[in-house]
């Protein structure tokens, strides 16, 4: 994810902090400073950092449980509204997905129970009755972890509770229909949270509602696309009418292709017709601005574009695009010559057309 920096790794999983999280820390520090001076600012920042450590532990509850079922994770990104574990795949068997979904809240509940056992519930209640700047950090953490466990169990897809809801619904119907229904529940709860946040002046709750609403939509679209892709081969969906450029071309040649066609992604091929790289519209524009139109395309193209046989399952192409973070997958014949390509754009068009069918899930 752009605008994020790496701060290390745990168990081979990279931990990243989004720049907005750093701005959030500055805002917290200033707010506490204005309320109670330097000591309050230090305590406030210590509390937030410990809270986000709990968030990381929450995400690793998901990650380590998913790892037991063979799912790998790219990284964990810390945002002001929480953490996001970017998994390459989520277990699809209902029981496995249910276990992964509940693992995160279970970690928060365990942390809360340990803190309650160490501090005592009466002491926690007395501490949080004081102003925020005077409350004890670990008392606040106990309450915050209890809140995180319960809040994440709201059946608002794509939150943990929403994923658990989808897993339960999947026992009685297909994953696609279960996802669609979970999305609708997520949309309803998001609108409710947004309205509540607006009426009571809670901007963070509005932000969370927006995240839930659009996150549910994106997750549903991705699931429907994967379900559709499983029933097709790449030859059913690949682009076959496109222009290519030889590897010794210059950016000026790519500009000509952009001007005289609607093509945005230009394959770069060698003398045998094998794909050497891909030049996107964005790369062409940046090259024109930074280096001029006489720079070789080989200097600005994106190399290492994965390739598949035309008989491969379309979901393999979708998986490669997701995992390798590439704009397209090259489709080659038995001699390695490029005969087509699959892009996110043409997959999206395929989904739009599929939704128009009488029995399509909407």
NORMO-V837328 format. One record per run of one state. SS is the DSSP state (2 for helix, 1 for strand, 0 for the rest). FROM is the first residue (numbers start at 0). LEN is the number of residues. If there is no record, write none. Layout:
ss->SS from->FROM len->LEN
ss->SS from->FROM len->LEN
This chain:
ss->0 from->0 len->3
ss->1 from->3 len->7
ss->0 from->10 len->2
ss->1 from->12 len->6
ss->2 from->18 len->50
ss->0 from->68 len->4
ss->1 from->72 len->7
ss->0 from->79 len->2
ss->1 from->81 len->6
ss->0 from->87 len->6
ss->2 from->93 len->26
ss->0 from->119 len->1
ss->2 from->120 len->8
ss->0 from->128 len->8
ss->2 from->136 len->16
ss->0 from->152 len->7
ss->2 from->159 len->11
ss->0 from->170 len->4
ss->2 from->174 len->25
ss->0 from->199 len->3
ss->2 from->202 len->27
ss->0 from->229 len->3
ss->1 from->232 len->1
ss->2 from->233 len->4
ss->0 from->237 len->1
ss->1 from->238 len->1
ss->0 from->239 len->4
ss->1 from->243 len->3
ss->0 from->246 len->3
ss->1 from->249 len->1
ss->2 from->250 len->10
ss->0 from->260 len->4
ss->1 from->264 len->5
ss->0 from->269 len->5
ss->1 from->274 len->6
ss->2 from->280 len->10
ss->0 from->290 len->5
ss->1 from->295 len->1
ss->2 from->296 len->4
ss->0 from->300 len->1
ss->1 from->301 len->1
ss->0 from->302 len->4
ss->1 from->306 len->3
ss->0 from->309 len->3
ss->1 from->312 len->1
ss->2 from->313 len->11
ss->0 from->324 len->3
ss->1 from->327 len->5
ss->0 from->332 len->5
ss->1 from->337 len->6
ss->2 from->343 len->12
ss->0 from->355 len->7
